[in-house]
């Protein structure tokens, strides 16, 4: 049984109250949402009990006085940047976010294209948005941003970018990912609001790092691991300590940019800022939702290991530089962790070694080990019939349903027919069945096979399972496992020497 370390209900109530108090100081509050507003898997992993849609539920409570602006950097559209957890490009993520917000009854004001200079793919994206009656604003980059304050706070700076027409007291700035221009858009709005004689404020809602837990708490170290490629480093907020004699944790980019933001706000408003530290600017109350520190520490340590595997794999794929790998190793050592502290790792590697000996081969063996929520380890390997993900899923649900290994869930004839269709009809050169195909076959079999139905009903119990693969999985297989709620890591090893048909 998974232990709970975080009280989401308490957190949502506390966070909603705190934001409501902050907005009372202004005619309008521009609230920059850092991290993921929907589906915050990182927070869910490091804070067992955290509702991954907690921010969304907070907004629902504020729905009558808030609206949402989505920022996206034109350069991310141009290079088809991918959101890793969903495997979709940022333009598609914007569409997904709009649909999700609308489904929850939240008002989407518009989409802002930041640092836009007529990029061709971005033009097409804008056209798609406007054809669906979604308002789009185009903001160009400002020379000297963020250091040339005289230029920035002028008609040639913020004044050259259009004002976003808003009607509600809380304007939430969100984005598909980091570097999308949320802060600049908020400051741009402050400039225009003040030009129109209105009192507007800025705050930041960033879940991590958690300001009121220790600097080297595994929870904050897990945030460093999650952003190691961005060179984010947690630090003591020296501005906060000097002003209040209180230790607060923030991260380097926010601390470094704080004096600049403070001066920009003071230049816009022509009065001293109410904020004396980057921690002051935040409205983060997540630390107050922790109810079992030991559970959070354990989960956060596992997240550090999980991130280390992801970094190694991305380096193997050529997506990261070697210095990122070194920084991750230093972080792992600092936390006194090893890869095999993840309990599914060694069983997967051991079974792969066993398969090599059994088949008398030195070839790579694709094996996955699942650590079920009751602590049992279940393995699966790639065969001529199905891949390791499929085998591990079937073996796990049979174990959960107390169905013997010798009892087949799926008809071999049906599976071979699917394979024949893939190879002979669809001309697939790799007809081994993947997890998606196996799950469809299981769903169909469950209609007439009571044993298959019994196992099918156990799929929901795979939520929260920890898994490790001895080879890097294809994106489709990773996504299926994520959709089942399985946290998967892998060794930085390709399943074969093939470059395309893997």
PABA-89015 format. One line per field, with one value per residue (C-alpha): residue number from 1; chain; x negated, y negated, z. Coordinates in steps of 0.5 Angstrom, whole numbers, plus 500, padded with zeros to 3 digits. Each point is the difference from the previous one (the first is absolute). Last residue first. Layout:
k [NUM | ...]
c [A | ...]
x [X | ...]
y [Y | ...]
z [Z | ...]
END
This chain:
k [502 | 501 | 500 | 499 | 498 | 497 | 496 | 495 | 494 | 493 | 492 | 491 | 490 | 489 | 488 | 487 | 486 | 485 | 484 | 483 | 482 | 481 | 480 | 479 | 478 | 477 | 476 | 475 | 474 | 473 | 472 | 471 | 470 | 469 | 468 | 467 | 466 | 465 | 464 | 463 | 462 | 461 | 460 | 459 | 458 | 457 | 456 | 455 | 454 | 453 | 452 | 451 | 450 | 449 | 448 | 447 | 446 | 445 | 444 | 443 | 442 | 441 | 440 | 439 | 438 | 437 | 436 | 435 | 434 | 433 | 432 | 431 | 430 | 429 | 428 | 427 | 426 | 425 | 424 | 423 | 422 | 421 | 420 | 419 | 418 | 417 | 416 | 415 | 414 | 413 | 412 | 411 | 410 | 409 | 408 | 407 | 406 | 405 | 404 | 403 | 402 | 401 | 400 | 399 | 398 | 397 | 396 | 395 | 394 | 393 | 392 | 391 | 390 | 389 | 388 | 387 | 386 | 385 | 384 | 383 | 382 | 381 | 380 | 379 | 378 | 377 | 376 | 375 | 374 | 373 | 372 | 371 | 370 | 369 | 368 | 367 | 366 | 365 | 364 | 363 | 362 | 361 | 360 | 359 | 358 | 357 | 356 | 355 | 354 | 353 | 352 | 351 | 350 | 349 | 348 | 347 | 346 | 345 | 344 | 343 | 342 | 341 | 340 | 339 | 338 | 337 | 336 | 335 | 334 | 333 | 332 | 331 | 330 | 329 | 328 | 327 | 326 | 325 | 324 | 323 | 322 | 321 | 320 | 319 | 318 | 317 | 316 | 315 | 314 | 313 | 312 | 311 | 310 | 309 | 308 | 307 | 306 | 305 | 304 | 303 | 302 | 301 | 300 | 299 | 298 | 297 | 296 | 295 | 294 | 293 | 292 | 291 | 290 | 289 | 288 | 287 | 286 | 285 | 284 | 283 | 282 | 281 | 280 | 279 | 278 | 277 | 276 | 275 | 274 | 273 | 272 | 271 | 270 | 269 | 268 | 267 | 266 | 265 | 264 | 263 | 262 | 261 | 260 | 259 | 258 | 257 | 256 | 255 | 254 | 253 | 252 | 251 | 250 | 249 | 248 | 247 | 246 | 245 | 244 | 243 | 242 | 241 | 240 | 239 | 238 | 237 | 236 | 235 | 234 | 233 | 232 | 231 | 230 | 229 | 228 | 227 | 226 | 225 | 224 | 223 | 222 | 221 | 220 | 219 | 218 | 217 | 216 | 215 | 214 | 213 | 212 | 211 | 210 | 209 | 208 | 207 | 206 | 205 | 204 | 203 | 202 | 201 | 200 | 199 | 198 | 197 | 196 | 195 | 194 | 193 | 192 | 191 | 190 | 189 | 188 | 187 | 186 | 185 | 184 | 183 | 182 | 181 | 180 | 179 | 178 | 177 | 176 | 175 | 174 | 173 | 172 | 171 | 170 | 169 | 168 | 167 | 166 | 165 | 164 | 163 | 162 | 161 | 160 | 159 | 158 | 157 | 156 | 155 | 154 | 153 | 152 | 151 | 150 | 149 | 148 | 147 | 146 | 145 | 144 | 143 | 142 | 141 | 140 | 139 | 138 | 137 | 136 | 135 | 134 | 133 | 132 | 131 | 130 | 129 | 128 | 127 | 126 | 125 | 124 | 123 | 122 | 121 | 120 | 119 | 118 | 117 | 116 | 115 | 114 | 113 | 112 | 111 | 110 | 109 | 108 | 107 | 106 | 105 | 104 | 103 | 102 | 101 | 100 | 99 | 98 | 97 | 96 | 95 | 94 | 93 | 92 | 91 | 90 | 89 | 88 | 87 | 86 | 85 | 84 | 83 | 82 | 81 | 80 | 79 | 78 | 77 | 76 | 75 | 74 | 73 | 72 | 71 | 70 | 69 | 68 | 67 | 66 | 65 | 64 | 63 | 62 | 61 | 60 | 59 | 58 | 57 | 56 | 55 | 54 | 53 | 52 | 51 | 50 | 49 | 48 | 47 | 46 | 45 | 44 | 43 | 42 | 41 | 40 | 39 | 38 | 37 | 36 | 35 | 34 | 33 | 32 | 31 | 30 | 29 | 28 | 27 | 26 | 25 | 24 | 23 | 22 | 21 | 20 | 19 | 18 | 17 | 16 | 15 | 14 | 13 | 12 | 11 | 10 | 9 | 8 | 7 | 6 | 5 | 4 | 3 | 2 | 1]
c [A | A | A | A | A | A | A | A | A | A | A | A | A | A | A | A | A | A | A | A | A | A | A | A | A | A | A | A | A | A | A | A | A | A | A | A | A | A | A | A | A | A | A | A | A | A | A | A | A | A | A | A | A | A | A | A | A | A | A | A | A | A | A | A | A | A | A | A | A | A | A | A | A | A | A | A | A | A | A | A | A | A | A | A | A | A | A | A | A | A | A | A | A | A | A | A | A | A | A | A | A | A | A | A | A | A | A | A | A | A | A | A | A | A | A | A | A | A | A | A | A | A | A | A | A | A | A | A | A | A | A | A | A | A | A | A | A | A | A | A | A | A | A | A | A | A | A | A | A | A | A | A | A | A | A | A | A | A | A | A | A | A | A | A | A | A | A | A | A | A | A | A | A | A | A | A | A | A | A | A | A | A | A | A | A | A | A | A | A | A | A | A | A | A | A | A | A | A | A | A | A | A | A | A | A | A | A | A | A | A | A | A | A | A | A | A | A | A | A | A | A | A | A | A | A | A | A | A | A | A | A | A | A | A | A | A | A | A | A | A | A | A | A | A | A | A | A | A | A | A | A | A | A | A | A | A | A | A | A | A | A | A | A | A | A | A | A | A | A | A | A | A | A | A | A | A | A | A | A | A | A | A | A | A | A | A | A | A | A | A | A | A | A | A | A | A | A | A | A | A | A | A | A | A | A | A | A | A | A | A | A | A | A | A | A | A | A | A | A | A | A | A | A | A | A | A | A | A | A | A | A | A | A | A | A | A | A | A | A | A | A | A | A | A | A | A | A | A | A | A | A | A | A | A | A | A | A | A | A | A | A | A | A | A | A | A | A | A | A | A | A | A | A | A | A | A | A | A | A | A | A | A | A | A | A | A | A | A | A | A | A | A | A | A | A | A | A | A | A | A | A | A | A | A | A | A | A | A | A | A | A | A | A | A | A | A | A | A | A | A | A | A | A | A | A | A | A | A | A | A | A | A | A | A | A | A | A | A | A | A | A | A | A | A | A | A | A | A | A | A | A | A | A | A | A | A | A | A | A | A | A | A | A | A | A | A | A | A | A | A | A | A | A | A | A | A | A | A | A | A | A | A | A | A | A | A | A | A | A | A | A | A | A | A | A | A | A | A | A | A | A | A]
x [471 | 502 | 496 | 493 | 499 | 495 | 505 | 504 | 496 | 497 | 500 | 503 | 508 | 505 | 507 | 505 | 507 | 506 | 504 | 499 | 493 | 499 | 503 | 496 | 494 | 502 | 501 | 494 | 496 | 496 | 493 | 497 | 499 | 507 | 502 | 507 | 504 | 507 | 504 | 506 | 500 | 506 | 504 | 498 | 503 | 507 | 497 | 497 | 507 | 503 | 494 | 502 | 508 | 498 | 506 | 499 | 494 | 496 | 502 | 497 | 494 | 499 | 500 | 495 | 495 | 501 | 498 | 495 | 496 | 500 | 494 | 502 | 493 | 500 | 507 | 503 | 507 | 503 | 494 | 496 | 506 | 505 | 496 | 498 | 508 | 501 | 495 | 503 | 507 | 497 | 496 | 507 | 499 | 500 | 496 | 500 | 493 | 498 | 505 | 506 | 500 | 503 | 494 | 495 | 504 | 500 | 493 | 498 | 504 | 497 | 493 | 501 | 503 | 494 | 495 | 502 | 505 | 500 | 492 | 499 | 498 | 500 | 504 | 499 | 504 | 498 | 504 | 500 | 508 | 500 | 497 | 492 | 500 | 494 | 499 | 496 | 497 | 494 | 494 | 496 | 494 | 504 | 500 | 508 | 500 | 494 | 503 | 506 | 497 | 496 | 507 | 503 | 495 | 500 | 508 | 499 | 495 | 504 | 507 | 497 | 498 | 494 | 497 | 498 | 496 | 502 | 496 | 504 | 493 | 498 | 507 | 499 | 492 | 503 | 505 | 495 | 495 | 506 | 502 | 492 | 501 | 504 | 508 | 504 | 495 | 504 | 495 | 501 | 507 | 499 | 495 | 505 | 506 | 496 | 498 | 507 | 503 | 494 | 502 | 508 | 498 | 497 | 506 | 505 | 495 | 500 | 508 | 501 | 495 | 503 | 507 | 506 | 497 | 506 | 496 | 495 | 504 | 502 | 497 | 502 | 494 | 497 | 498 | 496 | 496 | 498 | 502 | 507 | 505 | 496 | 498 | 504 | 500 | 505 | 496 | 493 | 501 | 502 | 494 | 496 | 503 | 499 | 493 | 498 | 504 | 496 | 495 | 504 | 505 | 495 | 496 | 506 | 504 | 499 | 502 | 496 | 503 | 496 | 506 | 497 | 493 | 502 | 505 | 495 | 495 | 505 | 497 | 498 | 503 | 496 | 503 | 495 | 506 | 498 | 500 | 507 | 503 | 494 | 500 | 508 | 498 | 495 | 505 | 504 | 494 | 499 | 493 | 503 | 505 | 507 | 504 | 498 | 502 | 497 | 504 | 508 | 499 | 506 | 497 | 503 | 501 | 504 | 505 | 503 | 503 | 498 | 500 | 493 | 499 | 504 | 496 | 494 | 502 | 503 | 493 | 497 | 505 | 498 | 492 | 501 | 504 | 495 | 500 | 494 | 502 | 506 | 507 | 502 | 504 | 501 | 506 | 504 | 504 | 504 | 504 | 502 | 493 | 498 | 493 | 496 | 496 | 492 | 497 | 502 | 496 | 493 | 501 | 505 | 496 | 498 | 496 | 495 | 499 | 499 | 495 | 498 | 506 | 501 | 495 | 503 | 508 | 502 | 507 | 506 | 506 | 507 | 505 | 507 | 503 | 506 | 498 | 497 | 496 | 496 | 499 | 497 | 496 | 497 | 499 | 496 | 496 | 498 | 497 | 497 | 503 | 495 | 504 | 496 | 506 | 507 | 505 | 506 | 507 | 505 | 501 | 506 | 500 | 506 | 496 | 501 | 498 | 494 | 498 | 502 | 496 | 494 | 500 | 500 | 494 | 497 | 501 | 496 | 495 | 498 | 503 | 497 | 504 | 495 | 494 | 504 | 496 | 497 | 502 | 495 | 504 | 505 | 495 | 497 | 506 | 501 | 506 | 505 | 507 | 504 | 505 | 506 | 502 | 505 | 506 | 495 | 497 | 502 | 499 | 493 | 498 | 502 | 496 | 494 | 502 | 500 | 494 | 504 | 494 | 501 | 492 | 497 | 493 | 504 | 507 | 495 | 497 | 506 | 503 | 506 | 503 | 497 | 493 | 494 | 500 | 507 | 499 | 505 | 502 | 504 | 505 | 504 | 495 | 498 | 506 | 497 | 495 | 505 | 504 | 493 | 499 | 507 | 499 | 494 | 502 | 506 | 497 | 494 | 505 | 503 | 494 | 497 | 493 | 496 | 505 | 497 | 501 | 503]
y [502 | 499 | 493 | 500 | 508 | 502 | 503 | 498 | 494 | 499 | 494 | 504 | 499 | 497 | 500 | 498 | 503 | 496 | 505 | 493 | 500 | 507 | 499 | 494 | 503 | 506 | 494 | 497 | 506 | 503 | 499 | 507 | 504 | 497 | 498 | 499 | 497 | 501 | 494 | 502 | 508 | 501 | 497 | 506 | 505 | 500 | 503 | 505 | 503 | 498 | 505 | 505 | 499 | 501 | 498 | 492 | 500 | 503 | 493 | 496 | 504 | 500 | 492 | 500 | 505 | 495 | 494 | 504 | 502 | 506 | 502 | 499 | 496 | 499 | 498 | 501 | 498 | 506 | 505 | 498 | 497 | 504 | 506 | 498 | 499 | 507 | 502 | 497 | 503 | 507 | 499 | 499 | 495 | 501 | 506 | 504 | 503 | 494 | 501 | 495 | 497 | 493 | 496 | 505 | 500 | 493 | 500 | 505 | 497 | 493 | 503 | 503 | 494 | 496 | 505 | 501 | 505 | 506 | 501 | 499 | 494 | 501 | 499 | 500 | 499 | 498 | 500 | 494 | 499 | 494 | 505 | 499 | 501 | 503 | 499 | 504 | 499 | 504 | 497 | 506 | 504 | 506 | 507 | 500 | 502 | 496 | 493 | 501 | 501 | 493 | 497 | 503 | 497 | 493 | 500 | 502 | 495 | 494 | 501 | 498 | 493 | 500 | 504 | 493 | 498 | 494 | 496 | 494 | 496 | 506 | 500 | 492 | 501 | 505 | 495 | 495 | 505 | 502 | 493 | 499 | 505 | 496 | 502 | 502 | 505 | 506 | 503 | 493 | 501 | 507 | 498 | 494 | 504 | 505 | 494 | 498 | 506 | 500 | 493 | 502 | 506 | 496 | 495 | 506 | 502 | 493 | 499 | 506 | 498 | 493 | 502 | 495 | 495 | 495 | 494 | 501 | 499 | 493 | 496 | 493 | 497 | 493 | 500 | 506 | 496 | 495 | 493 | 499 | 494 | 497 | 492 | 495 | 498 | 506 | 502 | 498 | 503 | 507 | 499 | 499 | 506 | 505 | 498 | 501 | 507 | 502 | 504 | 503 | 502 | 503 | 503 | 504 | 499 | 502 | 496 | 498 | 495 | 494 | 496 | 495 | 503 | 507 | 498 | 497 | 506 | 505 | 506 | 504 | 505 | 501 | 500 | 502 | 501 | 507 | 501 | 498 | 507 | 501 | 493 | 501 | 507 | 496 | 496 | 506 | 504 | 494 | 497 | 493 | 501 | 500 | 493 | 498 | 506 | 500 | 501 | 498 | 494 | 495 | 493 | 493 | 494 | 494 | 495 | 493 | 497 | 493 | 502 | 499 | 505 | 505 | 500 | 501 | 505 | 504 | 500 | 502 | 506 | 502 | 499 | 505 | 505 | 500 | 507 | 502 | 506 | 504 | 501 | 493 | 496 | 493 | 500 | 493 | 499 | 494 | 501 | 497 | 500 | 497 | 502 | 494 | 500 | 499 | 494 | 497 | 505 | 498 | 494 | 496 | 501 | 505 | 504 | 495 | 497 | 507 | 502 | 507 | 504 | 499 | 496 | 500 | 502 | 507 | 499 | 502 | 502 | 501 | 506 | 500 | 507 | 500 | 507 | 497 | 495 | 506 | 504 | 493 | 499 | 507 | 499 | 493 | 504 | 504 | 495 | 495 | 493 | 497 | 503 | 499 | 502 | 503 | 499 | 504 | 497 | 499 | 508 | 500 | 506 | 505 | 506 | 502 | 493 | 501 | 507 | 498 | 494 | 504 | 505 | 495 | 497 | 507 | 501 | 493 | 503 | 506 | 507 | 505 | 500 | 500 | 497 | 494 | 499 | 494 | 500 | 495 | 495 | 500 | 500 | 494 | 496 | 501 | 502 | 496 | 502 | 495 | 502 | 497 | 499 | 497 | 505 | 506 | 499 | 506 | 503 | 497 | 504 | 506 | 499 | 499 | 507 | 504 | 504 | 501 | 501 | 507 | 502 | 493 | 502 | 504 | 496 | 493 | 503 | 502 | 493 | 502 | 493 | 494 | 502 | 496 | 493 | 496 | 493 | 496 | 493 | 497 | 494 | 495 | 501 | 502 | 505 | 504 | 503 | 502 | 504 | 503 | 502 | 503 | 504 | 503 | 502 | 503 | 504 | 502 | 503 | 504 | 502 | 503 | 503 | 506 | 506 | 507 | 504 | 507]
z [433 | 493 | 499 | 502 | 501 | 505 | 505 | 506 | 501 | 507 | 505 | 505 | 501 | 505 | 500 | 505 | 498 | 501 | 494 | 495 | 502 | 498 | 493 | 499 | 501 | 495 | 495 | 501 | 499 | 506 | 502 | 502 | 507 | 502 | 507 | 503 | 506 | 501 | 502 | 496 | 498 | 504 | 495 | 495 | 505 | 497 | 493 | 505 | 502 | 493 | 497 | 504 | 499 | 492 | 495 | 501 | 503 | 494 | 496 | 506 | 500 | 493 | 500 | 506 | 496 | 494 | 505 | 503 | 494 | 496 | 496 | 493 | 498 | 493 | 499 | 493 | 503 | 496 | 501 | 506 | 504 | 498 | 502 | 507 | 501 | 498 | 504 | 506 | 498 | 500 | 506 | 504 | 505 | 508 | 500 | 506 | 502 | 504 | 505 | 501 | 507 | 497 | 502 | 497 | 493 | 500 | 501 | 495 | 495 | 501 | 500 | 493 | 497 | 502 | 498 | 493 | 497 | 496 | 498 | 507 | 504 | 508 | 506 | 507 | 506 | 507 | 506 | 505 | 501 | 495 | 495 | 498 | 492 | 497 | 492 | 496 | 493 | 499 | 497 | 496 | 503 | 499 | 503 | 500 | 507 | 502 | 497 | 503 | 507 | 499 | 498 | 506 | 504 | 497 | 501 | 507 | 502 | 497 | 503 | 507 | 499 | 504 | 495 | 496 | 506 | 506 | 505 | 498 | 498 | 496 | 496 | 499 | 498 | 495 | 497 | 499 | 497 | 495 | 499 | 498 | 495 | 495 | 499 | 495 | 497 | 501 | 505 | 503 | 501 | 503 | 505 | 502 | 500 | 505 | 504 | 501 | 502 | 506 | 502 | 500 | 504 | 505 | 500 | 502 | 506 | 502 | 499 | 504 | 506 | 500 | 501 | 500 | 495 | 498 | 503 | 495 | 495 | 502 | 494 | 498 | 498 | 500 | 507 | 498 | 495 | 505 | 503 | 496 | 501 | 495 | 501 | 496 | 493 | 498 | 493 | 503 | 506 | 497 | 495 | 506 | 504 | 494 | 499 | 507 | 500 | 494 | 504 | 505 | 495 | 496 | 506 | 503 | 506 | 508 | 506 | 506 | 504 | 503 | 497 | 495 | 499 | 500 | 495 | 495 | 501 | 498 | 502 | 493 | 496 | 493 | 493 | 495 | 495 | 498 | 508 | 500 | 503 | 504 | 503 | 502 | 503 | 504 | 503 | 502 | 502 | 506 | 498 | 500 | 506 | 500 | 500 | 493 | 496 | 493 | 497 | 500 | 496 | 501 | 498 | 502 | 496 | 502 | 496 | 503 | 494 | 497 | 492 | 500 | 506 | 497 | 494 | 503 | 505 | 494 | 497 | 507 | 499 | 493 | 502 | 506 | 495 | 495 | 498 | 503 | 503 | 498 | 497 | 503 | 505 | 502 | 504 | 501 | 506 | 501 | 493 | 494 | 496 | 493 | 499 | 499 | 493 | 500 | 498 | 507 | 503 | 497 | 495 | 504 | 506 | 506 | 496 | 497 | 507 | 503 | 496 | 504 | 498 | 494 | 496 | 494 | 501 | 497 | 496 | 503 | 495 | 503 | 498 | 502 | 498 | 495 | 498 | 493 | 505 | 503 | 493 | 497 | 506 | 500 | 492 | 502 | 505 | 495 | 495 | 506 | 499 | 506 | 506 | 507 | 503 | 497 | 505 | 500 | 502 | 506 | 502 | 505 | 504 | 500 | 502 | 493 | 497 | 504 | 497 | 493 | 500 | 503 | 494 | 495 | 503 | 501 | 492 | 499 | 505 | 497 | 503 | 504 | 506 | 505 | 496 | 497 | 493 | 497 | 492 | 499 | 497 | 506 | 505 | 497 | 500 | 507 | 503 | 505 | 502 | 503 | 505 | 504 | 507 | 505 | 499 | 499 | 507 | 503 | 493 | 500 | 506 | 497 | 494 | 504 | 504 | 493 | 502 | 507 | 505 | 504 | 499 | 500 | 495 | 495 | 500 | 500 | 494 | 496 | 500 | 496 | 498 | 502 | 499 | 503 | 501 | 500 | 500 | 503 | 497 | 506 | 498 | 504 | 505 | 508 | 500 | 495 | 505 | 505 | 495 | 498 | 507 | 501 | 494 | 502 | 507 | 498 | 494 | 505 | 505 | 495 | 497 | 507 | 498 | 503 | 498 | 500 | 494 | 502]
END
